[in-house]
Amino acid sequence: MNYGWTHPSARDAAPEIPGPHSAALAEAARSAGLWVVAGLVEGEGDRLYNTALLLDPEGQIVLRHRKINELKLAHDLYSLGLTVGCADTPLGRVGLLVCADNFPDSLELGRALGRMGCELLLSPCAWAVPAEHDNAREPYGAMWRESYQTLGAEFPMAIVGVSNVGAVDAGPWAGRRCVGCSLAIGAGGEVLRQGPYGKEALEILQVETAGSANPRVSPIAASREG
């Protein structure tokens, strides 16, 4: 959210967590009285991490996850996370993963959270396609639906992945477009909502995760321009 995925400017600018960027999210959470999940590039010494945070309505960091299944082309920028975990909240037990942590070949990460009793798995993402991608001929999102539905069918948890939108202007994917398509899958594997496609498809979507282990869970899925 503070830097685009693999954007080289993060090398010199990414702050620590807690730090100024997480503090801005904390203030937004307090002002709105909401739970907030967001992805930030986190600096720690000479390392960078592709990190997701869960903040409570008081602005406190309740859970932090550093992405584990980073694409090889990003290994020269990001260090890899070493742990997965959950946090107990009034909304239920919440877990975090980041984007490709939910690839079909890394579902052991989501399954580990399922074994921990996760009821709501939230995942900041950057779903990007080449500039020439034709969504009418090749609709985006099948791989994510397969992964999320597999987890939702195996465990009583809902899965929500939220992607940004906008052009990628630097780094290995320069020229690609982040296209939204944010996705919510309910416990049992049913598709609850999929966001619109496009580099300008900025929209806020509310999803009721009826049928999950905890019916109070009501995540918000939003495609935010980044």
N, C-alpha and C positions, 0 to 999 in steps of 0.2 A: 504493500500500500504506500510505503514511503519512496520506494524505488521500483521501477519495472523489473520483471524477472531477468536476471543476468545483466542488468544495466551496469556498465563499468563505473559509473560515477559513485556507486556504493563503496568501492574500494577505499576511497579517501573520506567519505562523508558519513557512513552508517554509524549511528551512535549506539551506545550500550542500552540495555534494558535492565532496570528502569532508566529512562532518559527522556529527552525532550519529545520524541515522537510517541512513545508510549504514554507520556504525560498528557499529550493532546487527546489521545483516545480516552484516557481516564476522565478527563474533563468532559468529553462528549457523553460518556456513559453516565456521569453524575448529573449532567444537565438534563438528559432525557430520561433518567431513571430506568435505564435498560441494561441488560446483559449485552456485551459486545464481544464479537470474535473478529479478529483481523490478522492479516499477515504483514509482517515487518521484516526488513533486513536488519539483523542484529549484529552489531560489532562487539567483539570481545578480544581485546589484545590485537594480535595480528590476524585474527580469524573473523570470518563472516558466516552467519547462519541464516537460512531461510526459515523463519520462525513464525509460528501462530500463537496468539495470545487469547485467553479468555479473561475478560474483566467483568466484575460484578457491578451492580448499580451504584456502588459507592466509589467505583473507580479503582478497586483493588485488583491486582493481577492474581487470579485464582489458579490458572494453569498455563504452562508454557510448553510448547512442543517444537523441537528443531527437526526439520525435514530430514528423513533418512534416505528415501529412494530418490536421490537427486540424479537427474540425467547426466550422463558422462560429460557432455559438452559444458556442463556447469561446474565440474569438479575443480577447475582452476580458480573459481571464484568463491564457492561455498564449501565450508566444512560440513561433515555429515553428523546428524544427531545420533544419539546412542540409546535413547529410551522412549517408551510410550507410556501414557498414563491417563487417568481419569480424575475428575473432581466431582464430589457430591454437592449438588446445588438444590435449591427449592424447585427447580425444573426437572430434577432427576439427575442421574449420573451421566456426566458429559465427558466425551473424549475429543481430542483434536488430532487431525492429520493434515498434511499439506499436499494438495494436488496429486503428483505422481506417486505419493505414498499409497494411493488407492488404485494404482495400475493393476490389471489382471494378474501380473506376475509378482505382485507384492501384497496380495490380500492377506498374507500372514500377519501384517501389521493391524489391519482392521479386525481380523479374527482374534488377535491377542486382546484388543479392547473389548470385543464381545465376550471373551472369557472372563474379563474383569467386571462384567456386569454393566457395560456402557449401554445407556438407553438412547442417547442422542450423540451421533458422531458428526462433527462439524469440520469443514475443510475449505479454507481459503484456496483459490485456484487462479491460474492464468491460462485459460484455454485459448490457444492461438492457432491460426491456420495461415497457409500461404495466401498472399494477396489475391491470387487467381482462383481461390477456392470457390466452387459453385455449390451453394447449399441446397439448391433445388435438385441437383443431380446426386449429390452426396450429403444428405442431411447430417449435421454434426451431432455427436453425443452418444452414439451407439455403444462405444467402448465404456463410457462412464456409466451408462444405464446397466450394462452387463455387470460391472464390478459392484456398483451400489446395490443392485437387486440381489446379487449373490449373497452379500453380507446381510441385507434385510431379510432374506429368506432363511438364513442360517441362525440368526440371533434376533431376539426381540428388541431391536433398536432401529431408530430412524436415522437416515444419512442425508445430510444436506451439503452440497458443494456449491460454492458461490464464486463465479468468475468475474474478473474485471472486463472492461471493454476499452477499445481504443487502439491506435497504431503503436507498434513496437519500433522505436526510433534508434536504438543502439544495442550493441551486444550481438551474440551469435544468431539471434532471431530477428535482427533488424529487417524491416519490410513486411513482417507478418502482422496480422491483426488479431487482437484479443476480441472475442465475439460473444461474450456472455454465455447464454444457454444454461444459466444456473439451474441446478437440479435438486429436487427433494424426493426421496424415496422413503416410504413408510415401512414400519415393522411388518414383515410378511413379503416385502419386495415390490409392492405396488408403486407406480409412479404417481406422486401427489401433485407435482407441478414441475414444469420446465420453463425457464425463462426464454425471452425472445433472442433471436440470433442477429448479430451485426455489431460492427465496431462502434456504432452510436446507439446501441440498444440499451440505454440507461433506464433502468426501471427498478422499483422496489416492490417486492412480492411478499405477501404474507401467506404462510402455510400452516394449517392446523394438522398436526400429526395424529389424527384420530386412529385408534387401534394400536398405538405403541404401548409399551409396557407402562408408561406413565402418561395418562391422557392430558396432564396439565402442560406438557411440552408444546410450545407454540413458537417455533423458530421463525425468524425473518430471513428471507433470502433476497439479496440485493445485488444486482450487477452495478458496480461502481466504476466510473471511468478512472483509469490509472495511467 
